[in-house]
Amino acid sequence: MVIKEKIEWVNIDNLQLDPRNPRLGRHFIAKNPSQAEVLHRMKDWTLDELAVSFLESGFWTQEALVITSEKSGRSKKDVVVEGNRRLAALKLLDQAAQGEAVPQKWKTLVKGVGKPKLKKLTSVPCVRADSRKEVQAYLGFRHVSGIKEWDPAEKAEFIAHLVDDEKLTYEQVMRRIGSKTPTVRQNYIAYRLLIQMETEVSGISIEHVEGRFSVLYLSLRTPGTQKYLKIDVQANPRDAHRPVPKSKLPKLASFARWLFGDDDNKPVLPESRDIDAFGRILESDKAVEYMERTERPSFHAAYRLAGGDEPEVIRHLDRAADEVEEALRTVHRHKKSPRVRESSERLGQDVSRLLDTFPKLKAEIFSEAE
């Protein structure tokens, strides 16, 4: 059986926080942190809210931690692979009860709480898995597709782990975590693009990119990004491992700076909702040339060069034509009105300037009038 059905009650001193928890961040995990360092890292994860619930209602058996036995040094330890926030909250409550050095809010939480209630929270229900690998389907559903989602970068990192380390196909990952194959593929490629930025391009704040990972993810759906970086969004895992060809790495540096900014420049992209417009800019050779030669390019200037304002121009012209057609219905009744004549003169001058933009059209119109 992959995950045991029987519930074990385990003392929290015998349980380890997961040093490979995706929420800790890739760079922190790479340092092989100690248990004290992991707990310190988790202190800002609103653990006190959980602690209040535990003190009021106890620890619900339905919220049993999922644990597995893993080698730690020369021995094996029970590591919590699901429920780390719950365990961290319990450990901080216990440390506060023991008079250890913890933030004041934890000392306040346990003040006046009876020892029997605190003692009861040192033993928690757990279900055991044969290995971390056996829990991945559950973790994928719960944190990638389910109700307690990880951040976008954490989801993508988990998917990349299944593809790169477990050698699963996109379809197998899809079935394991309950997602869709295109979503899995796009997450994987976006994550590999992040790693390529980190390892092959200098001057990029990877932490900043990770913090706005959803922007990177969404950019991949635009034909402009695919064209500019020469990314195949249908690539299999082997070909997508390095999504941007070596020849396009200088463009990847520019792309990252425009999308996320750097120490000296703000992002060119105003808002994440403008990502499709940004993609249109990258489709235009004229707009790209402007972006690449300008030290601090303007998003709106680039968008105009890409023809992005065409729909807006059409709306203005259509609205003006509609208004003129409406005025023509009754304007003949007001031929002697100085104000009507003044407005008609202004309109005539504007129309003349507009037609100067289209000489052939102007000639055709006046030819027909004759």
N, C-alpha and C positions, 0 to 999 in steps of 0.2 A: 504494500500500500504506500503511495507517495507521501500523503500527509495523514498522520495517525488520527483516528477519530477520538481516541481517549485523551481526556484533559489531564495534564500534569500540573501540580502546584509547585512552583519553584521559587526559592528565595531570590530576591532581586540582586543580592550580593553574588549570586552564582550565574547571573546573566550579563552578557556583554552587549553594549551598544554596537551597532553595525558600523565599522569604520569604512565600509564600502557603500554606505547609503548614498544614492545619487543626489539627494538634497544637500549633502555636505559640499558638493562642488568638486570638479575634477582635480583642480590643483591642490586642494586640501587633502583629498584622498591619496594623491600621489606621494604625499609626505609620510604615509604610513603612521597616522596619528595614534597617540595613546588614548586610553579610555577617558582620562581626565581632559585631554584636548578635545575629544569628540563632545563630551558633555558641555564643556565651556562654549564650544561652537554652537550648540543647540539652545543655549540659554535665552536667546531672543526669539524663539519659535513659539511664542505665546503659550508656554508650558504651564504658566500659573493658572490659566483657564481650566486646563485639564485637572490640575491639582485641586482646585476648588470643587470640581465635580466629584472627584474621588473622596474628598473629605466629607462632602454632603451625602453622597449616595453609595460610597464604596466602589469597588472595582467590579464591573459587570462581567460575569462569566462569558457572555456573548462576545465580549471584546478581547478574548484570549489572544495572547501574543503568539506569533508563529516563530518557532526557534529551530535551529539546526546545529549540530555539533561540528565544529571546525577546529583544525589544528592551530594552536597558538603557542609558539615556542616548542617546547618538548611535550606539551600536554594538549588535550582537547578542551575547548570551552563551548558552552552553549551561547550562540550568538542570535540575537533577535533580528530576523530578516523582515518582519512586519510588526509594527507597533513601537518603533523607537521613540516617538514623542511621549507615548504613555510611560515607557520605562524611564526615560529621562526625568519626567515629572515626578515619578515615584522615588527615584534616586535623590533628587534634590529635596523632596520632603523628608526623606530619611536622614540626609545630611543635616538639614535644619534641626530635626528632632534630636540628633546626636550632638548638637552644638558646634558643628563644623563651620568653616568660613564659607558662607553663602550670602547672596544679596539680601538686603534687609527685608524685601517683600516676602521671601520664603520664611524668614524667622517670624514675620507677622502672621503668616498663614497658619503656622503650627501652634502659635501662642494660644493657650487655653484649650487645646485639643487633648483629650485624654490619651494616655499611653496605650491602652488596649486598642483604640481605633487606629493609632499610628502603627502599632505592631501588626495589625491585621493587613496593612497595606505593604508589608515587606514580603508577602508571599502572594504570587499572582498566577492566574490560570494560563497555561500554555498548551499549544498543540505542536507536536514535533514533526518535522519533515526529514526525510532521509538525507537530503542535501539541498543546498541553495538552489541548484538547478531545477529541482522538482517544484519549487515555489514560484518560478518565473511566470507561469501562466496566470496565477492568482495576482501577482504583483502587477503584471501588465494590464490586466483587466481593471484592477482597483485604482491604479495611479496613472495609466495612460488613457484608458477608455472609460473608466468608471467614475465614481462620485468623489473620490479624494485625489484629484489630479495633481501630478507633479507640475513644476514649471515647464514651459515649452522645451528649454534646453535639456532638462532632466529627462523628459520623455524621449527626446531624440537620442540622448546618450544611452538610454536603456535599449532602445531599438537597435542602435549600432552595436551594442554588446551582443545582442542575440544574433546579429548578422555576422559580425567579425569574429567573435569568440566562440559562439555556439555553432557557427557555420549554417545558420538557417537561411532559407530563401525568403523572399518578401512574402510569398504566399503562406509559408509555414509560420512566419511571425504574425501575419494577419490572423491566422486561425488561433494562435496561442494567446494573443492579447485582445481579440475581439474587435479589431479595427478593420480598415479597408486597405487593400493592397496599394493603391495609389498614394494613400496617406503614409503608409509605412515607407514606401520608396522615397517620397519627398522628404520625410523626416531624416532618413538615412543620408541622402545626398546633401541635405542642408547641414547635417552634423559633420560629414566628411569635409564639406566646404569650410566649416568653422575650424576644423583641425588643420586644414591646408593654410588658412590665414595665420594660424598660430605658429606653424612650423616652417612655412616657406615665404612668408611676407613679414617685413619688419615695419615697426612704427604703428602697429595696430593694438588698441586696447582690447584684448580678448574678453576681459571681464565685462566691458561695455557691450561688446557684441552679444555675449551670452545673455546679458540683461535684456536685450531687445531681440532675442532669437526669433521671435515670431515674425519680425520684419524680414529677417534673412530667409526664413521659411517661405513667406508669402512672395518674396521677390522671385523665387524660382519658377513660379507659375507664369511669369511674364515672358513673352517671346523676346523682349529687349534684353533681359538679363541672360537668357539662354544664348542669344546671338553674341552679345558683348564678351561674355566669358567662355563661349563655345562649350556650353554644358549640355550634355545629353540627359534630359530628365527621364528618359526611358531606359537608361543604362542598367545593366545587371550589377550586382554588388562588386564583382571584380573590376569592371570598368569604371564604376562610380567611386572607387576607393580614393582616387585622386581626380575629382570631378573637373578641375580646371587644368588644361594642358600647360606644360612648362612655358611655352611661348606666350601664354596669356597672363602670366603671373604679374607683370607690371600693371595690366588692366585690373587684376584682382585688387591690387593695392589702391588704385584709384576708386574702384567700386566700393571698397570698404570705407574709404575716407568720405565719399559722397553720402553713403548710407548711414554711417555711424559717427563721423567726425573723428578728430584726433585731439591731441593736447593743445594745438594751436587754432583749430578750426571747428566750427559747429557743423553738424550734418547739413548737406545741401537739401536732403529730403525734409520738408517741413513737418509732415505728420505721417504716421503709418498708413492712414487712409489714402495717401497720395501715391502709394506704391505702384498702382497701375499706370499712373501718369509718368512716374519715374521710368517704368519699363518702356513707355512710348518714347521717352527721351533717348534711351539707349538704342532704340531701333533706328533713329535718325542719324545719319553720318554727319550732317551739318551741326546738329545739336551736340553730338559727342565731341566733334572737333572743337567746338566752343568750350565745352566742359573741360577738356584736357589741356587747352592752352591758357585757360583763365585761372589765376591763383585762387580767387574766391568766386566761383561761378554762382549765378542766380538761378534758382530753380525755375522761376517764372519766365526768365529770359530764355532758358534752354527749352522750356515747354513751348514757347511761342515759335522758336526755331524749328521745333519738331512738328509744328502744325497742330499742336494740341489745343489751340484756342479756336480752331475752325468751327466746332459745334456752337461755341458761344457767338461767333460772328454770324453764323447762319440764323441763330435765334434772334439776334438783333435785327437783321435784315427782314426776316419773316414778320417780326412784330411791327416793324416800320411799314412794310407793305400792307399789312392788315389794317393799320391805322389810316393810311392814305386812302385805301379803298373805301373805308367807312366814311371818311371826310368827303370823298367824291360824290357820295349820294346826295348831299345837300349843299355843297359849297356854292353852287350856281345861285342860290338864294341870297348870297352875301357878297356879291361881286363888288359892291360899293363900300364894303367895310374896310377901312384903313388897316385895322388889326388883322383881318383875314388876308389882305394883300401882303402885309409885312411877313406873316407866317409863311405864305406861299412863296415869297421871294427867298426866304431862308431855306425852305425845302428845295426850291429849284437850284440854288447854289450848291447845296449838299449833294443833290442827285447828279449835278454836272461833274462835281469832283469824284463822285463814286464811279461814274461812267468813264472818267479819264483813266481809271485803273484797268478798264476793259475796252481798249480802243475798237476792236472788231465788233464787240457787242454794241458799242455806241453808234458805230457806223450803220449796223444793221437796223437799229431802232429808228434812226433818223431817216434811213432809206425807205423804211416801211411807212413812215409818217408822210413822206412826200408822195 
